[in-house]
Amino acid sequence: MPFFGQASMRRFNTLHPLLQSVLVVAIEFIDFTIVCGHRAKAEQDEAFNNGKSTVQFPNSKHNSFPSLAADVAPYFKNYPHIRWDRMPEFYNLTGVIMGIAFTKGINIRCGSNWDQDDEMITDQKFQDPGHIELVL
């Protein structure tokens, strides 16, 4: 059965309890890693400057503590463990996470459907399929 490694657990511990409650169930069904939880100012500035975020500190949901957002990626047993070129697996992972959140009554959105209109991929200006965030 999949489980969170040490690095994922450190990031998991920075997440809002509602996100934690979803991800702890998701790991029972699909292997993934938590790439990012809370982001301090320097990390957010770097993400913004590198084009990995469209907002500056403190406007990302990653910037609150506990974090209202997480970046996740499918985990592959073979090296490399994260395959950024395997987008179908990212969509599968976020689909599992969204389904679990839905059954728990927790409203989240993912970075491949920012406007939550069920039109994934094609109408999004900024694609971030591994990003999930609470909608409060």
C-alpha positions, 0 to 999 in steps of 0.5 A: 500500500502506498504511504507518504515518505518523510519529505511528503510528511513534512509538507503534509504537516504544513497543510490545513486539516481539511486538505490533510483529511482528503490526502490521507485517504487518497494515499490509500488508493494512489501513490503520490508525493506532496511536492509543496505545502506551505510556501514562505515569502522567499519560496513564493517569490522564487515560484513567481519569478520562475513562472510556476505561480501567477501570484506574488506573496502573500496572495497564494493559498500556499502562503497561509499557515496552515497552507490552503493549497498543496502541489502533488505529483504521481509517484513512480517506483522507478527513477525518476520518481516524478515524471513531469511529462506524464500529464494523464497521471496527474489528471488521474491523481487530481481526479481521485483527490477531487472525488474523495473531497466531494464525498467528504463535502470539502470544496477543492479545485485543481490547477487544471480547472481553476474556474470549476466549470468542468471544462478541464484543460482547454479553457485554462490560461495557467495549467497547474494540474498538480495543484489543489486548493481549498475553496472556502 
